[in-house]
């Protein structure tokens, strides 16, 4: 399954791909997964990342995670 960051990143990638392909069920599934993740793990997330997910700025959230993994 991987680390929480890996799971979060995988969900964001799947969501953005679902949006690109207009795949409603995937979009719904991944948005629900991200909402649940935010509710249960907010205290462990960097405030900026939590803000991006909360505001549904998914591309920004993914960019944030990619920048963090490059460090």
Rosetta blueprint (number, residue, H / E / L):
1 X L
2 X L
3 X L
4 X H
5 X H
6 X H
7 X H
8 X H
9 X H
10 X H
11 X H
12 X H
13 X H
14 X H
15 X H
16 X H
17 X H
18 X H
19 X H
20 X H
21 X L
22 X L
23 X L
24 X H
25 X H
26 X H
27 X H
28 X H
29 X H
30 X H
31 X H
32 X H
33 X H
34 X H
35 X H
36 X H
37 X H
38 X H
39 X H
40 X H
41 X H
42 X H
43 X H
44 X H
45 X L
46 X L
47 X H
48 X H
49 X H
50 X H
51 X H
52 X H
53 X H
54 X H
55 X L
56 X L
57 X L
58 X H
59 X H
60 X H
61 X H
62 X H
63 X H
64 X H
65 X H
66 X H
67 X H
68 X H
69 X H
70 X H
71 X L
